[in-house]
Amino acid sequence: MSSLKNLIREAQDLKWEDVEIPEWGDIKIRVKAVKAGVWEGYERKLHRIQMKQGSDTLELKPENQRAALLVHALFDPETDLRIFTDTPADIKLLAGKSAGVINGLYVLCQKLSDREKEFGQKVEDAEEDFDDGQS
């Protein structure tokens, strides 16, 4: 019998869906859920970095982040290989496409990646379980 670790390793838990994009000449692409580590890196980049020294402020704002995530999620349905790499040129290429198409692909990627899925007790429910004075 396999160990739990092996069962988890072998589980095929990344969902995918083939979609046709009329705006791109009716081509069909495969949108896959992204791996947890990829999504965490994406979320880290979304947070603004702000440094203040006296009256000077340095602020770095991430750009093209939806495109930066989608390069990990878009696959050729015939070969099941990624269409894009995570190079600045490929991210810029995707970022230059229709906002509507990119947003639709992003929303599908979120859905496939189960971004709304929760296990166990919700935070609000857990807070209700605390007595007064606990946090």
TAQUIPE-V271392 format. One record per residue. N is the residue number from 0. PHI is phi in radians with two decimals (999 if undefined). NEAR is the number of other C-alpha atoms within 10 Angstrom. Layout:
N & PHI & NEAR
N & PHI & NEAR
This chain:
0 & 999 & 5
1 & -1.27 & 7
2 & -1.29 & 8
3 & -1.03 & 9
4 & -1.04 & 8
5 & -1.16 & 10
6 & -1.10 & 11
7 & -1.16 & 11
8 & -1.01 & 10
9 & -1.47 & 9
10 & -1.14 & 8
11 & -1.65 & 8
12 & -1.82 & 11
13 & -1.58 & 12
14 & -1.33 & 14
15 & -2.65 & 19
16 & -2.61 & 14
17 & -1.52 & 14
18 & -2.30 & 15
19 & -1.76 & 12
20 & -1.95 & 13
21 & -1.03 & 10
22 & -1.16 & 11
23 & -1.90 & 11
24 & 1.40 & 8
25 & 1.05 & 10
26 & -1.30 & 10
27 & -1.88 & 16
28 & -2.26 & 20
29 & -1.81 & 19
30 & -1.82 & 25
31 & -2.00 & 25
32 & -1.08 & 23
33 & -1.66 & 23
34 & -1.22 & 13
35 & -0.98 & 10
36 & -1.12 & 9
37 & -1.16 & 12
38 & -1.14 & 17
39 & -1.12 & 12
40 & -1.10 & 11
41 & -1.06 & 16
42 & -1.13 & 12
43 & -1.05 & 11
44 & -1.22 & 16
45 & -1.23 & 14
46 & -1.32 & 11
47 & -1.18 & 11
48 & -1.82 & 12
49 & -2.30 & 10
50 & -2.17 & 11
51 & -2.10 & 9
52 & -2.45 & 7
53 & 1.13 & 6
54 & -1.62 & 5
55 & -1.53 & 8
56 & -2.24 & 10
57 & -1.96 & 10
58 & -2.27 & 11
59 & -1.91 & 12
60 & -1.95 & 11
61 & -1.17 & 13
62 & -2.11 & 13
63 & 0.97 & 13
64 & -1.24 & 14
65 & -1.13 & 19
66 & -1.11 & 23
67 & -1.11 & 22
68 & -1.36 & 20
69 & -1.12 & 26
70 & -1.06 & 20
71 & -1.54 & 21
72 & -1.95 & 26
73 & -1.72 & 24
74 & -2.24 & 22
75 & -1.38 & 15
76 & -1.15 & 16
77 & -1.39 & 9
78 & -1.87 & 8
79 & 1.06 & 12
80 & -1.85 & 11
81 & -1.03 & 17
82 & -1.39 & 17
83 & -2.05 & 19
84 & -1.76 & 14
85 & -1.64 & 14
86 & -1.43 & 11
87 & -0.97 & 10
88 & -1.12 & 11
89 & -1.23 & 16
90 & -1.11 & 21
91 & -1.11 & 15
92 & -1.02 & 12
93 & -1.13 & 19
94 & -1.12 & 18
95 & -1.49 & 12
96 & -1.56 & 13
97 & -0.95 & 12
98 & -1.05 & 12
99 & -1.12 & 10
100 & -1.16 & 15
101 & -1.08 & 17
102 & -1.11 & 14
103 & -1.07 & 12
104 & -1.16 & 21
105 & -1.12 & 18
106 & -1.08 & 13
107 & -1.11 & 19
108 & -1.06 & 24
109 & -1.03 & 16
110 & -1.08 & 16
111 & -1.14 & 19
112 & -1.48 & 21
113 & 0.93 & 14
114 & -1.13 & 11
115 & -1.69 & 8
116 & -1.24 & 7
117 & -2.29 & 8
118 & -1.97 & 5
119 & 1.37 & 6
120 & -1.50 & 9
121 & -1.24 & 9
122 & -1.02 & 9
123 & -1.07 & 8
124 & -1.15 & 9
125 & -1.15 & 11
126 & -1.10 & 13
127 & -1.15 & 10
128 & -1.30 & 11
129 & -1.35 & 10
130 & -1.30 & 8
131 & -0.94 & 8
132 & 1.60 & 5
133 & -1.63 & 7
134 & -2.47 & 9
